[in-house]
Amino acid sequence: MRTAIVTGGGSGIGAALVRALVRDGAHVVCADVDLDAASSVAAGALGPGTATARRVDVTSADDVRAAVDAVVAEHGRLDLMFNNAGITFLGNTEDLTLHQWNAIIDVNVRGVVHGVHAAYPQMIRQGSGHIVNTASMGGLMAAGLMTSYVTTKHAVVGLSLALRTEAAGHGVGVTVVCPAAVDTPILDKGEIGGFKGRDFYLEGQGVKEPVDPDLLAARVLAAVAADKPLVIEPRQARIAWRVGRLSPTFVNKMATRFIAQQRRTAAARR
Ligand SMILES: NC(=O)c1ccc[n+]([C@@H]2O[C@H](COP(=O)([O-])OP(=O)(O)OC[C@H]3O[C@@H](n4cnc5c(N)ncnc54)[C@H](O)[C@@H]3O)[C@@H](O)[C@H]2O)c1
């Protein structure tokens, strides 16, 4: 049976990954700073695999290392490390406190670094394993009002794609997950100054419905099985990404116009 750790497993994409992995027969640690949420996801995951909940704050290198060490002590190996926990802020950059900047860097960047630092040497020793980092379309394309988030997710994409080229020589895979809006509670979190996350993300991507987290989890596990570098969902996001690569100036102009319009809408709400 494969072993896995999913950070941010207590909600949204992480919870869907836990369910999919357990269905797939893995022993999964559902790791989250919110132990109650992790426990309820672990209890609801249906076998043949198993899930156990563990309180892990990814901003603590010790917490993350202890989770990895515990899996290795119990099962002798760690096959899959999902560095998925993340937070967001949506609002004017000038309204963000330094505390908020540091918080998002700590969770979204340092959290992933801690996961890699703890799991990767173990996987090198095993000669196998796969690291899956959840970034975002915000890691591939840039739009304002989520500047702090985009900063952190670009870092996660860079870390993942660079590490992948090193890890291959050790038999270790790395995949980075870059979804557009996914239907999870994060869409309504981190709103600053009258911006509405759910509306913002859907309008920005020109879609009516966010991606279903269980569908995304299935796509991620298929990408891991095929050792793909990148997962971009849905199809519309893959098209936008390709257009952005062909014409970054055009996409930047469109984003600038969209941000101005969103600012007017938020100002009217205040
Ligand atoms: N939902 C989307 O639209 C979307 C799109 C692209 C990328 N993402 C990314 O997907 C990942 C998961 O987000 P989600 O949509 O499932 O959000 P979510 O808010 O539903 O879940 C995030 C989970 O992370 C946990 N968490 C937060 N800080 C933590 C910490 N310090 N240590 C451990 N756990 C912590 C939360 O308790 C929560 O259970 C994030 O990295 C997010 O940036 C989400």
The ligand as an SDF file (V2000), in Angstrom:
LIG
                    3D

 44 48  0  0  0  0  0  0  0  0999 V2000
   -9.9670   26.7930   -4.6730 N   0  0  0  0  0  0  0  0  0  0  0  0
   -9.3610   27.4040   -5.6630 C   0  0  0  0  0  0  0  0  0  0  0  0
   -9.9830   28.1170   -6.4580 O   0  0  0  0  0  0  0  0  0  0  0  0
   -7.8910   27.2300   -5.8580 C   0  0  0  0  0  0  0  0  0  0  0  0
   -7.3670   27.5130   -7.1260 C   0  0  0  0  0  0  0  0  0  0  0  0
   -6.0040   27.3800   -7.3260 C   0  0  0  0  0  0  0  0  0  0  0  0
   -5.1920   26.9390   -6.2950 C   0  0  0  0  0  0  0  0  0  0  0  0
   -5.7250   26.6790   -5.0730 N   0  0  0  0  0  0  0  0  0  0  0  0
   -4.8160   26.2360   -4.0300 C   0  0  0  0  0  0  0  0  0  0  0  0
   -5.2470   24.9740   -3.5640 O   0  0  0  0  0  0  0  0  0  0  0  0
   -4.7890   24.7660   -2.2330 C   0  0  0  0  0  0  0  0  0  0  0  0
   -5.9300   24.2760   -1.3780 C   0  0  0  0  0  0  0  0  0  0  0  0
   -6.9000   25.3080   -1.3340 O   0  0  0  0  0  0  0  0  0  0  0  0
   -8.4620   25.0410   -1.1870 P   0  0  0  0  0  0  0  0  0  0  0  0
   -9.1100   25.7120   -2.3000 O   0  0  0  0  0  0  0  0  0  0  0  0
   -8.7190   23.6210   -0.9310 O   0  0  0  0  0  0  0  0  0  0  0  0
   -8.7290   25.9450    0.1120 O   0  0  0  0  0  0  0  0  0  0  0  0
   -9.4560   25.6520    1.4950 P   0  0  0  0  0  0  0  0  0  0  0  0
   -9.4610   26.9500    2.1910 O   0  0  0  0  0  0  0  0  0  0  0  0
  -10.7380   24.9440    1.2530 O   0  0  0  0  0  0  0  0  0  0  0  0
   -8.4650   24.6450    2.2190 O   0  0  0  0  0  0  0  0  0  0  0  0
   -7.2020   25.0320    2.6600 C   0  0  0  0  0  0  0  0  0  0  0  0
   -6.8430   24.1850    3.8740 C   0  0  0  0  0  0  0  0  0  0  0  0
   -5.5100   24.5490    4.2520 O   0  0  0  0  0  0  0  0  0  0  0  0
   -5.4770   24.6050    5.6610 C   0  0  0  0  0  0  0  0  0  0  0  0
   -4.3940   25.4540    6.1090 N   0  0  0  0  0  0  0  0  0  0  0  0
   -4.3040   26.8160    6.0600 C   0  0  0  0  0  0  0  0  0  0  0  0
   -3.1750   27.2270    6.6370 N   0  0  0  0  0  0  0  0  0  0  0  0
   -2.5210   26.1100    7.0550 C   0  0  0  0  0  0  0  0  0  0  0  0
   -1.2970   25.8800    7.7250 C   0  0  0  0  0  0  0  0  0  0  0  0
   -0.5270   26.8990    8.1260 N   0  0  0  0  0  0  0  0  0  0  0  0
   -0.9290   24.6130    7.9700 N   0  0  0  0  0  0  0  0  0  0  0  0
   -1.7110   23.5810    7.6010 C   0  0  0  0  0  0  0  0  0  0  0  0
   -2.9000   23.7300    7.0000 N   0  0  0  0  0  0  0  0  0  0  0  0
   -3.2870   24.9870    6.7190 C   0  0  0  0  0  0  0  0  0  0  0  0
   -6.8400   25.1620    6.0590 C   0  0  0  0  0  0  0  0  0  0  0  0
   -7.1350   24.8730    7.4270 O   0  0  0  0  0  0  0  0  0  0  0  0
   -7.7440   24.4510    5.0780 C   0  0  0  0  0  0  0  0  0  0  0  0
   -8.2080   23.2310    5.6180 O   0  0  0  0  0  0  0  0  0  0  0  0
   -4.1890   26.0950   -1.7910 C   0  0  0  0  0  0  0  0  0  0  0  0
   -2.7880   26.0390   -1.9140 O   0  0  0  0  0  0  0  0  0  0  0  0
   -4.7740   27.0800   -2.7820 C   0  0  0  0  0  0  0  0  0  0  0  0
   -3.9640   28.2110   -2.9410 O   0  0  0  0  0  0  0  0  0  0  0  0
   -7.0490   26.8020   -4.8410 C   0  0  0  0  0  0  0  0  0  0  0  0
  1  2  1  0
  2  3  2  0
  2  4  1  0
  4  5  1  0
  4 44  2  0
  5  6  2  0
  6  7  1  0
  7  8  2  0
  8  9  1  0
  8 44  1  0
  9 10  1  0
  9 42  1  0
 10 11  1  0
 11 12  1  0
 11 40  1  0
 12 13  1  0
 13 14  1  0
 14 15  2  0
 14 16  1  0
 14 17  1  0
 17 18  1  0
 18 19  2  0
 18 20  1  0
 18 21  1  0
 21 22  1  0
 22 23  1  0
 23 24  1  0
 23 38  1  0
 24 25  1  0
 25 26  1  0
 25 36  1  0
 26 27  1  0
 26 35  1  0
 27 28  2  0
 28 29  1  0
 29 30  1  0
 29 35  2  0
 30 31  1  0
 30 32  2  0
 32 33  1  0
 33 34  2  0
 34 35  1  0
 36 37  1  0
 36 38  1  0
 38 39  1  0
 40 41  1  0
 40 42  1  0
 42 43  1  0
M  CHG  2   8   1  16  -1
M  END
$$$$
